[in-house]
Amino acid sequence: MLADQAAPILPTGALASDLLLPGASRLKLLDFIAQALPRWRDDPERPRDTTSETHLSEHLCDYLTGQARFTKGFDCFQFRTETGDEGKRGRKIDLTVKPCGVALWIEGKRHTQYEAIMPIECKRLPTPKEKDRDEREYVIVGDKSTGGIQRFKFGDHGSTHKVAAMIAYIQEHDGAHWNQKIGSWIQDLTASPGSPWTKNDLLQVTKLDSSDKTSRLTSSHSRGIGKAPIELHHLWVQMN
């Protein structure tokens, strides 16, 4: 039994091995997450006694880490919840992907196990009907800085990254409904005089309401003069 085996002795201060990954590795990582979402939702061992975003993200993180460990080519990744944002240390990222036991080179940048390869924001759809909650929370929250897309667009999350993801736990309706609803919220924002929101912020459908009740969309958001835009990948899974 594992409990009867001596713990391995690890070298103190040893540097992790370096792996060079192609730039497209982020897209393969997104495919891995997207394919895992319906399997996680349908996992008979997944706790069903909660619908909260925090617990759903925690359980998804557990599942993804386990799947990555036993999937060839993805065992160099780990998934973490509530990690600090590199650009704004006081903020927490819902879910991050980090190297596991190695240092990964992607597009000329070296990532150690202490650095995120990709930040991921998680949201429930619809937004819970609670005091001081904005139904548009996936996109924006009034004059606050807690909206999902809003955080990435204005550099409050992922300011050091060019690619990020958003996961939606759909608890009512389906992907087609929320694509239309989110599109209408962004259209309304673009109509305000001097608004930093434009039609370029609209989501573009890659896959909508497939047989496994998942959807994939993409969007690109400018982040101001002198800053590269951020590319968001939206991975939605119907929980209902």
N, C-alpha and C positions, 0 to 999 in steps of 0.2 A: 504494500500500500504506500501511497505517496507520503503519508504521515510518518512512516517508518524509515523513510530514506533521509540521509543526511542532506542538509541544504547545500547547494553548490557554492563554492568559494569564488567570488568574482574579483578580478584584478582591480585594485584600488587606483583610481585616477587614469584608467585606461581610456583612450579615445575610441569612439565608435567607428566602425568601418564605414567608408563612404560609398554610396551607390549613386550612379549617374542615371537619372530618369529622363525620358524625353518630355518635351513641353506638353505633349498630348496626354501625359499621365494624369493630369487633373480631370480631363474629360473621362478617362477610364475609371477614375475614382468616383466621379459623379454617376457613371453607369452602374458601378458596384452598389452605391447607396440606393439608387432608384430601383434596382432589381431586388434589393433586400427589403424595401419598404412593405410590399404586400405580404412577403413571407413572415416578417416581424408581426404585422397586424394579425395574421392568421395563426400565429404560433400558439398552440393550445396551452403552453405554459406561461404565456404573457399575462400578467395581472390584469383583470378586467374590472377591478373595483375602483378605478380612478379615471377621470377624463381630464385631469389638470395638465396643463402644458409642461410644468416642471417634471411631473412623474412620467409623462409620456416620453419626454426627451431623455430622461434618465434611463428608462427601459430600452429605448431605441439605441442609446449609446452602448448599453450592455450587450445588446444583440449584435450590433455592428462590430464591436471589438471581438466578440466570439467568432463571428463569421470570418473576419479578416485573418484571425490567427490560423485558421485551418483552410484558407484559400490561397493557393499558390499565386505569388505575385502581389498579394495584398497583405502578407504577414509582416511587412515592414511598416505598416500603419497602425496607429492606435487612435481611438476616439475618446474625447474628454468632454465633460460638461462643465459649464460655469467657469471658464478660464478667462484670465485677464486679456484685454485687448492690447496689442503691442503699441498702437498709436495713442490710446487714451487709457492709461493704466487703471483709472477709477471705474472703468466700465467692464462688464462681464459679457462674454459671448456665450450663447446658449449651448453650442456644440462646436468643437474644433477637431480637425484632423491633424495629428502630429506624427513624426517618425517614431518608430518603436525599435530601440536597440541599435539603430544605425543613424548616420547622417545622410540626408538625401539632397542631391544637387538637382534642381529643376530650373531650367532657363537661366543658368549662370548664378543662381543664388543657392547657398548652402543652408539647409535647415537641420538643426539638431532636434533632439527629443524635447527641448524646451521651447520650440518655436512652432507656431501653427503654419501648416501648409495651406489650409483653407478654413475660413470662418463660416459658420452656418447659423442662421437665425431661424428659430422655430416659432410658428404661430398656429393658433386654433382658428378655424373658420366654422361658424361665425365667432367674432369676439364675444366673450362672456358678457352677459347683460348685468353689469355691476356698476356701482356708483363710480363716476369719474372715468369710465371706460369709453373709448371712442369706437364706434362700429367699424371705422376705416383703419383700424390698428395695423392691418397687414401693410398698409401704405403709409399712413401718417396719423399723428395724434395731435389735433389742434395746434396750439402754440408750444407744445412740448417737443422733445426730441426722442420719443420712444416708439415711433412708428417703424415698421420693419424695413421697407424700402428706404424710407426717410433716413434711417441711421446710416445706411451705406452711401446714399447719395450725398449726404452732407458731411461725411467723414467721421461720424461719431463711432462707427464700427468699420473695421477693415480698411482703414486709411492707408495701410502699408501693403495692401493686396490689390491685385488686378482682377481676380476672380473670386467670387463668393457664392453661397447658395442660401436658399430659403426653403424650408420644409413646412408644408401646411398639413395639419391634421384636420381633415374635413369631417365635421361632425353633423352637418346638415346640408342637404342638397348635393350637388355634384360639381365636378370641375368646370363644366360649361357654364353653370350658374355663376360660379365665383370669378371666372374669367370675364364675364360680362359685367359683373358688379364692380370688380377692381378696375376694369377699364373705364367705367363711368365715373369712379372717384378720381382717377387721374385726369380724365377729360375736364371735370369740374375744376380741378386745381389749375389746369392750364388756362382757364378762362379768366382768372384773376389778373388784374393789371400788374405788370412787373413781376409776375410769378416766375420762379426759377424752374418750374415744371413745364415740360413741353411734350408734344406728341411722341417724341423720341423715347420718352419714359414708359410708353405703353408696352405691355407684355406681348410677346410673339409666341404663338402656339407651335410646339414641336409634336406633342401627342396629347390628345384630350380624351379622357374617360375611356381608356382601353378596357379590355375584358377583365383585367385584374383591378379595375377601379383606381387607376393611377393616372396622373397627368404630368406632362413636362412642358415648361415654358421657359423662355429666356427674355432678358431685358438688358439694356445698356443705359447707364446713367452718367451724365457729365458731372464732374465734381469741382468745377471752377477753373479759372484761368491758371495755366501752368500745371494742372493735375490731370493725370490720365483718367479716362472714364473707367468705371467698374462694370464688369460683366456679371450679371446675376443669373443663376440657374434655379428655377423654381420647380421643386419636386413635391407634388401633392399626392396624398393618399387618402382615400375615403375610409373613414373609420366606421361609418354607419352601414 
